[in-house]
């Protein structure tokens, strides 16, 4: 009887101990994750525990830490990781000397002496694709992951807004707030000069296609990828636009239309890669609309508002830029008013959007349609 009573008293102890062991084991695993190390670093900075922050980011400084007044992490996700390195995607607001900075991009973590530490650099997702970041800052160190980087599906950002600045949350608003200049560093105190944000002299190694009104004889595979529309219109708009201007230098100052057939949207960017407008595609003949680069109204370019008024209601002509091996009798394509009776080879906008787009195409323009 006594043995039974003892058993009844203690029969719950073993499961409880097992659960406790599971909890502490899970906790220790989570604490060892690179994302937790990055969060811990910014928690120390926010609490002004600067000495502890420096243990998680050795290249940081006490002076910089003490000047940070607020940090708000929106999200942290691990994009790639192995036993030695990890690439995280970080979205964060921070304040330094009453200057606010918003960052959304990649940061490298490395494991040193069994502990994850922040190594960097911090690079905006606007400027780098994931594979570009890995190749630039972790060359040869992700063993066996090169194919996974190429195949990884890039998560598109939210639909572009005409105003590029992020609306501050109420708790982040302070008196006489000064918005920091754009930079690729997460720390609001280290605004890297523009030339430092770019990769070393990219134009020196890049193929340039000059003065190619319709066709090009280039055999460079990167150029061909744009001419055949291999790059999807998603994720990194700024990088895509910059590469088009870089590889096709005759169009460096052109207005560029990015046409996203999957989302049924047209995005219009000026020469500085700033979004001017975007238009929903209401109807389209996708079956014959080929991906690639196009010249916009090459025969009758719109040079003034008067030209735009005269051509108001007329279809916008898109003439494909061809490779040497392509059929030179390529058929034209159009952006038309929804009520245009001719819908062949066309993308159709609302009458109002069609007129707006005509008025915005006052400079030489090109269009890119991705796969």
C-alpha atoms as a printed R data frame, in Angstrom:
    type eleno elety resid chain resno       x      y       z
1   ATOM     1    CA   UNK     A     1   0.000  0.000   0.000
2   ATOM     2    CA   UNK     A     2   2.800  2.309   0.910
3   ATOM     3    CA   UNK     A     3   4.640  1.598  -2.328
4   ATOM     4    CA   UNK     A     4   1.513  2.419  -4.291
5   ATOM     5    CA   UNK     A     5   1.111  5.711  -2.460
6   ATOM     6    CA   UNK     A     6   4.725  6.659  -3.160
7   ATOM     7    CA   UNK     A     7   4.225  5.791  -6.813
8   ATOM     8    CA   UNK     A     8   1.105  7.979  -7.027
9   ATOM     9    CA   UNK     A     9   2.957 10.905  -5.487
10  ATOM    10    CA   UNK     A    10   5.874 10.698  -7.871
11  ATOM    11    CA   UNK     A    11   4.340  9.514 -11.117
12  ATOM    12    CA   UNK     A    12   4.120 13.117 -12.444
13  ATOM    13    CA   UNK     A    13   7.686 14.036 -11.585
14  ATOM    14    CA   UNK     A    14   9.339 12.245 -14.527
15  ATOM    15    CA   UNK     A    15   7.125 13.851 -17.230
16  ATOM    16    CA   UNK     A    16   7.639 17.267 -15.627
17  ATOM    17    CA   UNK     A    17  11.404 16.789 -15.593
18  ATOM    18    CA   UNK     A    18  11.318 15.687 -19.217
19  ATOM    19    CA   UNK     A    19   9.317 18.774 -20.197
20  ATOM    20    CA   UNK     A    20  11.735 21.029 -18.311
21  ATOM    21    CA   UNK     A    21  14.661 19.385 -20.051
22  ATOM    22    CA   UNK     A    22  12.956 19.876 -23.428
23  ATOM    23    CA   UNK     A    23  12.290 23.540 -22.642
24  ATOM    24    CA   UNK     A    24  15.860 24.311 -21.650
25  ATOM    25    CA   UNK     A    25  17.264 22.328 -24.562
26  ATOM    26    CA   UNK     A    26  15.031 24.188 -27.038
27  ATOM    27    CA   UNK     A    27  15.905 27.489 -25.407
28  ATOM    28    CA   UNK     A    28  19.627 26.833 -25.720
29  ATOM    29    CA   UNK     A    29  19.244 25.904 -29.389
30  ATOM    30    CA   UNK     A    30  17.234 29.059 -30.130
31  ATOM    31    CA   UNK     A    31  19.762 31.231 -28.293
32  ATOM    32    CA   UNK     A    32  22.477 29.832 -30.531
33  ATOM    33    CA   UNK     A    33  20.683 30.904 -33.728
34  ATOM    34    CA   UNK     A    34  22.269 33.735 -35.767
35  ATOM    35    CA   UNK     A    35  18.995 35.686 -35.790
36  ATOM    36    CA   UNK     A    36  18.878 35.637 -31.980
37  ATOM    37    CA   UNK     A    37  22.444 36.930 -31.806
38  ATOM    38    CA   UNK     A    38  21.536 39.862 -34.061
39  ATOM    39    CA   UNK     A    39  18.424 40.626 -31.999
40  ATOM    40    CA   UNK     A    40  20.460 40.427 -28.799
41  ATOM    41    CA   UNK     A    41  22.982 42.901 -30.201
42  ATOM    42    CA   UNK     A    42  20.302 45.525 -30.855
43  ATOM    43    CA   UNK     A    43  18.594 44.831 -27.537
44  ATOM    44    CA   UNK     A    44  21.882 45.633 -25.796
45  ATOM    45    CA   UNK     A    45  22.248 48.807 -27.884
46  ATOM    46    CA   UNK     A    46  18.680 49.901 -27.100
47  ATOM    47    CA   UNK     A    47  19.277 49.358 -23.355
48  ATOM    48    CA   UNK     A    48  22.668 51.111 -23.594
49  ATOM    49    CA   UNK     A    49  24.439 47.940 -22.511
50  ATOM    50    CA   UNK     A    50  27.258 48.884 -24.821
51  ATOM    51    CA   UNK     A    51  29.958 46.589 -23.436
52  ATOM    52    CA   UNK     A    52  27.684 43.583 -23.982
53  ATOM    53    CA   UNK     A    53  26.814 44.863 -27.471
54  ATOM    54    CA   UNK     A    54  30.499 44.947 -28.414
55  ATOM    55    CA   UNK     A    55  30.885 41.265 -27.594
56  ATOM    56    CA   UNK     A    56  28.318 40.513 -30.322
57  ATOM    57    CA   UNK     A    57  29.758 42.982 -32.830
58  ATOM    58    CA   UNK     A    58  33.519 43.453 -32.347
59  ATOM    59    CA   UNK     A    59  33.867 46.254 -34.931
60  ATOM    60    CA   UNK     A    60  31.285 48.417 -33.119
61  ATOM    61    CA   UNK     A    61  32.348 51.222 -30.750
62  ATOM    62    CA   UNK     A    62  31.217 52.521 -27.366
63  ATOM    63    CA   UNK     A    63  30.908 56.046 -28.762
64  ATOM    64    CA   UNK     A    64  28.508 54.986 -31.506
65  ATOM    65    CA   UNK     A    65  26.499 52.798 -29.147
66  ATOM    66    CA   UNK     A    66  25.976 55.636 -26.654
67  ATOM    67    CA   UNK     A    67  24.535 57.907 -29.350
68  ATOM    68    CA   UNK     A    68  21.760 55.500 -30.374
69  ATOM    69    CA   UNK     A    69  18.523 56.550 -28.675
70  ATOM    70    CA   UNK     A    70  16.022 54.042 -30.078
71  ATOM    71    CA   UNK     A    71  15.923 50.780 -32.029
72  ATOM    72    CA   UNK     A    72  12.874 48.999 -33.426
73  ATOM    73    CA   UNK     A    73  13.274 45.650 -35.189
74  ATOM    74    CA   UNK     A    74  10.442 44.855 -37.601
75  ATOM    75    CA   UNK     A    75  11.672 41.409 -38.606
76  ATOM    76    CA   UNK     A    76  14.750 39.190 -38.936
77  ATOM    77    CA   UNK     A    77  14.848 36.064 -41.105
78  ATOM    78    CA   UNK     A    78  17.690 33.675 -41.896
79  ATOM    79    CA   UNK     A    79  18.137 33.499 -45.674
80  ATOM    80    CA   UNK     A    80  21.166 31.177 -45.743
81  ATOM    81    CA   UNK     A    81  23.188 29.464 -43.036
82  ATOM    82    CA   UNK     A    82  25.852 26.814 -42.519
83  ATOM    83    CA   UNK     A    83  28.152 25.952 -39.626
84  ATOM    84    CA   UNK     A    84  30.327 29.053 -40.093
85  ATOM    85    CA   UNK     A    85  28.325 31.816 -41.829
86  ATOM    86    CA   UNK     A    86  24.775 33.078 -42.147
87  ATOM    87    CA   UNK     A    87  23.042 35.758 -44.198
88  ATOM    88    CA   UNK     A    88  20.077 37.421 -42.499
89  ATOM    89    CA   UNK     A    89  17.387 39.648 -43.962
90  ATOM    90    CA   UNK     A    90  16.791 42.487 -41.522
91  ATOM    91    CA   UNK     A    91  14.173 45.258 -41.375
92  ATOM    92    CA   UNK     A    92  14.800 47.895 -38.721
93  ATOM    93    CA   UNK     A    93  14.301 51.531 -37.664
94  ATOM    94    CA   UNK     A    94  16.967 53.214 -35.546
95  ATOM    95    CA   UNK     A    95  17.722 56.692 -34.195
96  ATOM    96    CA   UNK     A    96  21.105 58.335 -33.749
97  ATOM    97    CA   UNK     A    97  21.373 61.951 -32.556
98  ATOM    98    CA   UNK     A    98  17.685 62.421 -33.420
99  ATOM    99    CA   UNK     A    99  18.247 61.165 -36.961
100 ATOM   100    CA   UNK     A   100  16.072 58.321 -38.115
101 ATOM   101    CA   UNK     A   101  17.237 55.574 -40.459
102 ATOM   102    CA   UNK     A   102  15.217 52.771 -42.046
103 ATOM   103    CA   UNK     A   103  16.996 49.662 -43.307
104 ATOM   104    CA   UNK     A   104  15.759 46.611 -45.179
105 ATOM   105    CA   UNK     A   105  18.516 44.353 -46.413
106 ATOM   106    CA   UNK     A   106  21.169 41.743 -45.798
107 ATOM   107    CA   UNK     A   107  23.764 41.321 -43.050
108 ATOM   108    CA   UNK     A   108  26.376 38.620 -42.581
109 ATOM   109    CA   UNK     A   109  26.849 36.721 -39.314
110 ATOM   110    CA   UNK     A   110  29.859 34.512 -38.548
111 ATOM   111    CA   UNK     A   111  30.468 31.949 -35.839
112 ATOM   112    CA   UNK     A   112  33.632 32.685 -33.848
113 ATOM   113    CA   UNK     A   113  34.698 30.592 -30.860
114 ATOM   114    CA   UNK     A   114  31.340 28.848 -30.947
115 ATOM   115    CA   UNK     A   115  29.312 32.077 -30.808
116 ATOM   116    CA   UNK     A   116  27.483 33.980 -33.556
117 ATOM   117    CA   UNK     A   117  28.707 37.570 -34.032
118 ATOM   118    CA   UNK     A   118  27.713 40.402 -36.372
119 ATOM   119    CA   UNK     A   119  30.247 40.825 -39.189
120 ATOM   120    CA   UNK     A   120  28.379 42.687 -41.924
121 ATOM   121    CA   UNK     A   121  28.427 44.553 -44.162
122 ATOM   122    CA   UNK     A   122  24.841 45.811 -44.059
123 ATOM   123    CA   UNK     A   123  23.606 46.071 -47.666
124 ATOM   124    CA   UNK     A   124  20.189 47.231 -48.790
125 ATOM   125    CA   UNK     A   125  17.975 44.770 -50.646
126 ATOM   126    CA   UNK     A   126  17.407 47.596 -53.125
127 ATOM   127    CA   UNK     A   127  21.066 47.357 -54.188
128 ATOM   128    CA   UNK     A   128  21.858 43.650 -53.897
129 ATOM   129    CA   UNK     A   129  20.226 40.379 -54.756
130 ATOM   130    CA   UNK     A   130  20.976 37.578 -52.313
131 ATOM   131    CA   UNK     A   131  23.350 35.818 -54.716
132 ATOM   132    CA   UNK     A   132  25.180 39.114 -55.344
133 ATOM   133    CA   UNK     A   133  25.647 39.662 -51.633
134 ATOM   134    CA   UNK     A   134  27.004 36.145 -51.100
135 ATOM   135    CA   UNK     A   135  29.399 36.364 -54.060
136 ATOM   136    CA   UNK     A   136  30.623 39.804 -53.002
137 ATOM   137    CA   UNK     A   137  31.117 39.280 -49.285
138 ATOM   138    CA   UNK     A   138  31.271 35.531 -48.612
139 ATOM   139    CA   UNK     A   139  33.200 34.177 -51.631
140 ATOM   140    CA   UNK     A   140  33.612 30.420 -51.540
141 ATOM   141    CA   UNK     A   141  32.520 30.115 -47.934
142 ATOM   142    CA   UNK     A   142  29.049 28.640 -48.397
143 ATOM   143    CA   UNK     A   143  30.158 25.133 -49.368
144 ATOM   144    CA   UNK     A   144  27.532 23.259 -51.320
145 ATOM   145    CA   UNK     A   145  25.109 26.177 -51.203
146 ATOM   146    CA   UNK     A   146  25.907 27.852 -54.527
147 ATOM   147    CA   UNK     A   147  23.042 26.083 -56.295
148 ATOM   148    CA   UNK     A   148  20.605 26.779 -53.460
149 ATOM   149    CA   UNK     A   149  21.435 30.476 -53.709
150 ATOM   150    CA   UNK     A   150  20.653 30.458 -57.414
151 ATOM   151    CA   UNK     A   151  17.425 28.506 -56.979
152 ATOM   152    CA   UNK     A   152  16.217 30.380 -53.905
153 ATOM   153    CA   UNK     A   153  12.949 32.151 -54.621
154 ATOM   154    CA   UNK     A   154  13.261 35.851 -53.935
155 ATOM   155    CA   UNK     A   155  10.396 37.281 -51.922
156 ATOM   156    CA   UNK     A   156   9.112 40.420 -53.657
157 ATOM   157    CA   UNK     A   157   8.807 43.529 -51.534
158 ATOM   158    CA   UNK     A   158   5.473 45.255 -51.003
159 ATOM   159    CA   UNK     A   159   4.036 46.974 -54.082
160 ATOM   160    CA   UNK     A   160   6.079 50.115 -54.772
161 ATOM   161    CA   UNK     A   161   4.691 53.390 -53.484
162 ATOM   162    CA   UNK     A   162   5.239 56.742 -55.143
163 ATOM   163    CA   UNK     A   163   6.726 58.103 -51.923
164 ATOM   164    CA   UNK     A   164   9.752 56.030 -51.047
165 ATOM   165    CA   UNK     A   165  10.117 56.996 -47.369
166 ATOM   166    CA   UNK     A   166   8.611 54.717 -44.765
167 ATOM   167    CA   UNK     A   167   5.861 56.306 -42.724
168 ATOM   168    CA   UNK     A   168   7.076 56.558 -39.114
169 ATOM   169    CA   UNK     A   169   5.103 54.852 -36.378
170 ATOM   170    CA   UNK     A   170   3.609 57.062 -33.664
171 ATOM   171    CA   UNK     A   171   6.014 55.939 -30.985
172 ATOM   172    CA   UNK     A   172   8.972 56.771 -33.229
173 ATOM   173    CA   UNK     A   173   8.030 60.432 -33.758
174 ATOM   174    CA   UNK     A   174  10.216 62.890 -31.869
175 ATOM   175    CA   UNK     A   175  10.458 66.661 -31.872
176 ATOM   176    CA   UNK     A   176  12.348 68.234 -34.784
177 ATOM   177    CA   UNK     A   177  13.053 64.825 -36.251
178 ATOM   178    CA   UNK     A   178  15.683 64.840 -38.966
179 ATOM   179    CA   UNK     A   179  15.489 62.137 -41.596
180 ATOM   180    CA   UNK     A   180  18.895 60.659 -42.283
181 ATOM   181    CA   UNK     A   181  20.217 60.456 -45.831
182 ATOM   182    CA   UNK     A   182  19.887 57.042 -47.474
183 ATOM   183    CA   UNK     A   183  22.651 54.625 -46.638
184 ATOM   184    CA   UNK     A   184  23.137 50.897 -46.526
185 ATOM   185    CA   UNK     A   185  24.151 50.698 -42.880
186 ATOM   186    CA   UNK     A   186  21.685 49.650 -40.238
187 ATOM   187    CA   UNK     A   187  23.359 51.895 -37.671
188 ATOM   188    CA   UNK     A   188  21.941 55.395 -37.961
189 ATOM   189    CA   UNK     A   189  25.315 56.916 -37.154
190 ATOM   190    CA   UNK     A   190  27.330 55.416 -39.996
191 ATOM   191    CA   UNK     A   191  26.101 56.787 -43.287
192 ATOM   192    CA   UNK     A   192  28.527 55.380 -45.813
193 ATOM   193    CA   UNK     A   193  29.365 57.708 -48.748
194 ATOM   194    CA   UNK     A   194  27.576 56.880 -51.977
195 ATOM   195    CA   UNK     A   195  30.709 55.596 -53.694
196 ATOM   196    CA   UNK     A   196  31.262 53.139 -50.854
197 ATOM   197    CA   UNK     A   197  27.782 51.707 -51.268
198 ATOM   198    CA   UNK     A   198  28.574 50.422 -54.722
199 ATOM   199    CA   UNK     A   199  30.710 47.481 -55.587
200 ATOM   200    CA   UNK     A   200  34.217 48.308 -56.714
201 ATOM   201    CA   UNK     A   201  34.196 49.878 -60.167
202 ATOM   202    CA   UNK     A   202  31.437 47.688 -61.642
203 ATOM   203    CA   UNK     A   203  31.590 49.364 -65.062
204 ATOM   204    CA   UNK     A   204  35.203 48.292 -65.555
205 ATOM   205    CA   UNK     A   205  34.189 44.632 -65.787
206 ATOM   206    CA   UNK     A   206  30.728 44.986 -67.286
207 ATOM   207    CA   UNK     A   207  29.828 44.571 -70.937
208 ATOM   208    CA   UNK     A   208  28.402 47.761 -72.424
209 ATOM   209    CA   UNK     A   209  26.106 47.845 -75.427
210 ATOM   210    CA   UNK     A   210  26.312 51.225 -77.136
211 ATOM   211    CA   UNK     A   211  24.246 52.839 -79.858
212 ATOM   212    CA   UNK     A   212  22.021 49.874 -80.572
213 ATOM   213    CA   UNK     A   213  18.814 51.391 -81.921
214 ATOM   214    CA   UNK     A   214  17.173 48.020 -82.461
215 ATOM   215    CA   UNK     A   215  19.710 45.194 -82.491
216 ATOM   216    CA   UNK     A   216  22.993 44.263 -80.890
217 ATOM   217    CA   UNK     A   217  25.831 41.968 -81.911
218 ATOM   218    CA   UNK     A   218  26.901 41.322 -78.313
219 ATOM   219    CA   UNK     A   219  27.353 37.691 -77.352
220 ATOM   220    CA   UNK     A   220  27.653 38.427 -73.652
221 ATOM   221    CA   UNK     A   221  25.233 36.181 -71.730
222 ATOM   222    CA   UNK     A   222  24.311 38.940 -69.237
223 ATOM   223    CA   UNK     A   223  23.237 41.257 -72.059
224 ATOM   224    CA   UNK     A   224  21.303 38.444 -73.696
225 ATOM   225    CA   UNK     A   225  19.405 37.805 -70.456
226 ATOM   226    CA   UNK     A   226  17.943 41.299 -70.665
227 ATOM   227    CA   UNK     A   227  17.217 41.045 -74.386
228 ATOM   228    CA   UNK     A   228  15.323 37.809 -73.803
229 ATOM   229    CA   UNK     A   229  13.713 38.952 -70.535
230 ATOM   230    CA   UNK     A   230  15.224 36.225 -68.341
231 ATOM   231    CA   UNK     A   231  15.231 38.401 -65.210
232 ATOM   232    CA   UNK     A   232  11.882 38.523 -63.445
233 ATOM   233    CA   UNK     A   233  10.410 41.908 -62.522
234 ATOM   234    CA   UNK     A   234  10.336 41.272 -58.798
235 ATOM   235    CA   UNK     A   235  12.288 41.824 -55.637
236 ATOM   236    CA   UNK     A   236  15.097 44.192 -56.487
237 ATOM   237    CA   UNK     A   237  13.853 46.947 -58.799
238 ATOM   238    CA   UNK     A   238  16.783 49.332 -58.247
239 ATOM   239    CA   UNK     A   239  19.388 46.709 -59.071
240 ATOM   240    CA   UNK     A   240  17.478 45.655 -62.185
241 ATOM   241    CA   UNK     A   241  17.173 49.251 -63.426
242 ATOM   242    CA   UNK     A   242  20.830 50.011 -62.718
243 ATOM   243    CA   UNK     A   243  21.977 46.978 -64.680
244 ATOM   244    CA   UNK     A   244  19.845 47.926 -67.675
245 ATOM   245    CA   UNK     A   245  21.377 51.423 -67.713
246 ATOM   246    CA   UNK     A   246  24.849 49.960 -67.193
247 ATOM   247    CA   UNK     A   247  24.717 47.357 -69.958
248 ATOM   248    CA   UNK     A   248  22.820 49.563 -72.418
249 ATOM   249    CA   UNK     A   249  24.652 52.857 -71.968
250 ATOM   250    CA   UNK     A   250  22.829 54.596 -74.832
251 ATOM   251    CA   UNK     A   251  19.744 54.433 -72.580
252 ATOM   252    CA   UNK     A   252  21.453 55.501 -69.353
253 ATOM   253    CA   UNK     A   253  19.206 58.559 -68.971
254 ATOM   254    CA   UNK     A   254  16.029 57.027 -70.369
255 ATOM   255    CA   UNK     A   255  12.710 56.680 -68.609
256 ATOM   256    CA   UNK     A   256  12.167 52.951 -68.017
257 ATOM   257    CA   UNK     A   257   8.901 51.035 -67.927
258 ATOM   258    CA   UNK     A   258   9.056 47.805 -65.928
259 ATOM   259    CA   UNK     A   259   6.189 45.592 -67.040
260 ATOM   260    CA   UNK     A   260   5.263 42.838 -64.605
261 ATOM   261    CA   UNK     A   261   2.929 40.471 -66.418
262 ATOM   262    CA   UNK     A   262   2.384 38.197 -63.418
263 ATOM   263    CA   UNK     A   263   1.144 41.055 -61.213
264 ATOM   264    CA   UNK     A   264  -0.414 42.833 -64.207
265 ATOM   265    CA   UNK     A   265   1.318 46.107 -63.385
266 ATOM   266    CA   UNK     A   266   3.408 48.728 -65.212
267 ATOM   267    CA   UNK     A   267   5.946 50.711 -63.143
268 ATOM   268    CA   UNK     A   268   7.444 53.923 -64.555
269 ATOM   269    CA   UNK     A   269  10.888 55.107 -63.363
270 ATOM   270    CA   UNK     A   270  12.812 58.280 -64.188
271 ATOM   271    CA   UNK     A   271  16.545 58.561 -64.970
272 ATOM   272    CA   UNK     A   272  17.364 58.540 -61.231
273 ATOM   273    CA   UNK     A   273  15.445 55.248 -60.753
274 ATOM   274    CA   UNK     A   274  12.703 56.991 -58.766
275 ATOM   275    CA   UNK     A   275   9.188 55.682 -59.188
276 ATOM   276    CA   UNK     A   276   7.007 58.201 -61.053
277 ATOM   277    CA   UNK     A   277   3.797 56.194 -61.338
278 ATOM   278    CA   UNK     A   278   2.363 52.709 -61.627
279 ATOM   279    CA   UNK     A   279  -0.614 51.487 -63.611
280 ATOM   280    CA   UNK     A   280  -2.698 48.294 -63.383
281 ATOM   281    CA   UNK     A   281  -2.999 46.315 -66.618
282 ATOM   282    CA   UNK     A   282  -6.708 45.728 -67.160
283 ATOM   283    CA   UNK     A   283  -6.435 43.417 -70.148
284 ATOM   284    CA   UNK     A   284  -3.600 41.870 -72.129
285 ATOM   285    CA   UNK     A   285  -2.719 39.570 -74.970
286 ATOM   286    CA   UNK     A   286  -0.016 37.718 -73.036
287 ATOM   287    CA   UNK     A   287   0.145 34.817 -75.455
288 ATOM   288    CA   UNK     A   288   2.083 36.833 -78.015
289 ATOM   289    CA   UNK     A   289   3.729 39.461 -75.799
290 ATOM   290    CA   UNK     A   290   7.400 38.453 -75.707
291 ATOM   291    CA   UNK     A   291   9.705 39.147 -72.773
292 ATOM   292    CA   UNK     A   292  12.727 41.377 -73.321
293 ATOM   293    CA   UNK     A   293  13.771 44.989 -73.890
294 ATOM   294    CA   UNK     A   294  11.712 47.382 -76.013
295 ATOM   295    CA   UNK     A   295  12.066 50.898 -77.345
296 ATOM   296    CA   UNK     A   296   9.031 53.072 -76.645
297 ATOM   297    CA   UNK     A   297   7.629 55.049 -79.595
298 ATOM   298    CA   UNK     A   298  10.951 54.878 -81.508
299 ATOM   299    CA   UNK     A   299   9.418 56.243 -84.718
300 ATOM   300    CA   UNK     A   300   7.478 59.122 -83.123
301 ATOM   301    CA   UNK     A   301   9.062 59.959 -79.767
302 ATOM   302    CA   UNK     A   302   7.057 62.255 -77.504
303 ATOM   303    CA   UNK     A   303   9.267 65.304 -76.910
304 ATOM   304    CA   UNK     A   304   6.779 67.775 -75.459
305 ATOM   305    CA   UNK     A   305   3.377 68.019 -73.795
306 ATOM   306    CA   UNK     A   306   2.029 69.183 -77.149
307 ATOM   307    CA   UNK     A   307   3.181 65.921 -78.727
308 ATOM   308    CA   UNK     A   308   1.547 64.034 -75.880
309 ATOM   309    CA   UNK     A   309  -1.710 65.905 -76.423
310 ATOM   310    CA   UNK     A   310  -1.613 65.178 -80.160
311 ATOM   311    CA   UNK     A   311  -0.971 61.498 -79.531
312 ATOM   312    CA   UNK     A   312  -3.506 61.280 -76.712
313 ATOM   313    CA   UNK     A   313  -5.599 58.178 -77.201
314 ATOM   314    CA   UNK     A   314  -3.096 56.728 -79.677
315 ATOM   315    CA   UNK     A   315  -1.444 53.420 -78.786
316 ATOM   316    CA   UNK     A   316   2.075 53.484 -77.362
317 ATOM   317    CA   UNK     A   317   4.358 51.505 -79.664
318 ATOM   318    CA   UNK     A   318   6.876 49.055 -78.193
319 ATOM   319    CA   UNK     A   319   9.547 47.851 -80.617
320 ATOM   320    CA   UNK     A   320  11.699 44.972 -79.416
321 ATOM   321    CA   UNK     A   321  15.487 45.266 -79.202
322 ATOM   322    CA   UNK     A   322  16.900 42.210 -80.943
323 ATOM   323    CA   UNK     A   323  19.991 40.073 -80.864
324 ATOM   324    CA   UNK     A   324  21.888 39.411 -84.086
325 ATOM   325    CA   UNK     A   325  20.392 35.919 -84.378
326 ATOM   326    CA   UNK     A   326  16.783 37.066 -83.853
327 ATOM   327    CA   UNK     A   327  14.221 37.472 -86.598
328 ATOM   328    CA   UNK     A   328  14.508 41.088 -87.758
329 ATOM   329    CA   UNK     A   329  10.851 41.122 -88.817
330 ATOM   330    CA   UNK     A   330   9.667 41.077 -85.230
331 ATOM   331    CA   UNK     A   331   6.085 42.272 -84.901
332 ATOM   332    CA   UNK     A   332   5.373 45.426 -82.871
333 ATOM   333    CA   UNK     A   333   3.550 45.453 -79.552
334 ATOM   334    CA   UNK     A   334   1.377 48.157 -77.993
335 ATOM   335    CA   UNK     A   335   0.075 49.707 -74.801
336 ATOM   336    CA   UNK     A   336  -3.494 50.727 -75.605
337 ATOM   337    CA   UNK     A   337  -6.602 52.331 -74.197
338 ATOM   338    CA   UNK     A   338  -9.017 49.717 -72.842
339 ATOM   339    CA   UNK     A   339 -11.673 50.852 -75.329
340 ATOM   340    CA   UNK     A   340  -9.400 50.474 -78.348
341 ATOM   341    CA   UNK     A   341 -11.059 47.976 -80.678
342 ATOM   342    CA   UNK     A   342  -7.694 46.528 -81.736
343 ATOM   343    CA   UNK     A   343  -6.401 44.330 -78.907
344 ATOM   344    CA   UNK     A   344  -3.831 42.246 -80.786
345 ATOM   345    CA   UNK     A   345  -0.330 42.208 -79.229
346 ATOM   346    CA   UNK     A   346  -1.498 44.705 -76.623
347 ATOM   347    CA   UNK     A   347  -1.512 45.610 -72.964
348 ATOM   348    CA   UNK     A   348  -4.556 47.723 -72.113
349 ATOM   349    CA   UNK     A   349  -4.880 50.427 -69.465
350 ATOM   350    CA   UNK     A   350  -7.837 52.499 -68.358
351 ATOM   351    CA   UNK     A   351  -8.424 55.593 -70.539
352 ATOM   352    CA   UNK     A   352  -7.240 57.875 -67.714
353 ATOM   353    CA   UNK     A   353  -4.080 55.842 -67.060
354 ATOM   354    CA   UNK     A   354  -3.323 55.635 -70.766
355 ATOM   355    CA   UNK     A   355  -3.374 59.439 -71.056
356 ATOM   356    CA   UNK     A   356  -1.298 59.851 -67.888
357 ATOM   357    CA   UNK     A   357   1.334 57.482 -69.225
358 ATOM   358    CA   UNK     A   358   1.487 59.365 -72.535
359 ATOM   359    CA   UNK     A   359   2.161 62.615 -70.673
360 ATOM   360    CA   UNK     A   360   4.944 61.062 -68.601
361 ATOM   361    CA   UNK     A   361   6.798 59.697 -71.634
362 ATOM   362    CA   UNK     A   362   8.361 63.039 -72.589
363 ATOM   363    CA   UNK     A   363  11.915 61.715 -72.775
364 ATOM   364    CA   UNK     A   364  13.440 58.784 -74.661
365 ATOM   365    CA   UNK     A   365  11.987 55.699 -73.024
366 ATOM   366    CA   UNK     A   366  12.525 51.962 -73.007
367 ATOM   367    CA   UNK     A   367  10.492 49.113 -71.541
368 ATOM   368    CA   UNK     A   368  11.546 45.839 -69.941
369 ATOM   369    CA   UNK     A   369   9.257 42.835 -69.727
370 ATOM   370    CA   UNK     A   370  10.476 39.959 -67.535
371 ATOM   371    CA   UNK     A   371   9.625 36.268 -67.731
